[in-house]
Amino acid sequence: MTEIDFDAVERRIRLIGSDSVLAASFAARHPTLITAMSDLLAAAPVAGVPTFSRAACPALQDIAALQFTVFDNWMLSQRGNRWGGNVKVYTSAPVKDWKKPSWSANVALWPVADATKKAMGLQSPKLKNPISNETVELVREVVNTNETDFVGILCHKHPAEGTFFHDQHVLGISVDGARVTGGFMYSPECGLFLPPFVTEDARGDALSGKAVAMSRYSDLDAMSDWATSSERICIK
C-alpha cells in the first residue's frame, strides 16, 4: 500500500486555498473529494478550528429556537464597530446541547448612514468572498425603508476561507444610548422582527463579557419559558 505524504498534501491544499480561482477550479474538478472532506470535518471537527458552512439560515417554519446576542465592543476601547452580534439557530426541540446550534453566524453592525458604502466595499474583487449585488441592494433597501440604527451582513469566519458573508442575510438593531430597543433579521427563507431584548440569559443570569442584550425566539409552547416572547412578526 502506497504511503501518502500528508505534509505535501497539506502544503498543496494551502496553496490552492490562497487563491480563489484555483480553489474554485479544484472544487469543480474534485467535487467528490470536497464532499468527503466536508463530511470528515462535520463528523470530527478539529479542536480549535471553527466549522465552516455556506448553508443559508434554515427556513422560519423549520426553526425551533433562535437566539441573537448583541455585543458592545466599546466596553474595553472605543475602536472599530461598536455593535456586533451572534445568531444561533436550533431546528429541533428539546435542544440537547445549546453549544451546538444547527446554524450560527456573526455580524458586525455598521451605523445606518455608512451601511450601503460598507456593503459596496465588500464587492471588491480583491476579496476571497466578495458579496453579491443582491446583498448590496438588500442593505440599501433596509437603509431606505426600515427604522433602524445599525445594519450588518451575517457572516462566518474561517482560517482557510477568510470571511464569508451569507448572501442576502441582513440583520439590524435599534438602540437608545447603550440600550438595544429592537431588531430584525432577514434571510431568503427567514424574515422576522426579533422579540424584545433582555439583559439576562435563559437561566436568568446577567449577561457577561461584551454581551449586553439578547433576544430569544420560539413559537413552541414547550419553549415559552425560554423565549423572550412567543410573538412572531414576519417581515415577509
Order of alpha helices (4+ residues) and beta strands (2+ residues): alpha-alpha-alpha-beta-beta-beta-alpha-alpha-beta-beta-beta-beta-beta-beta
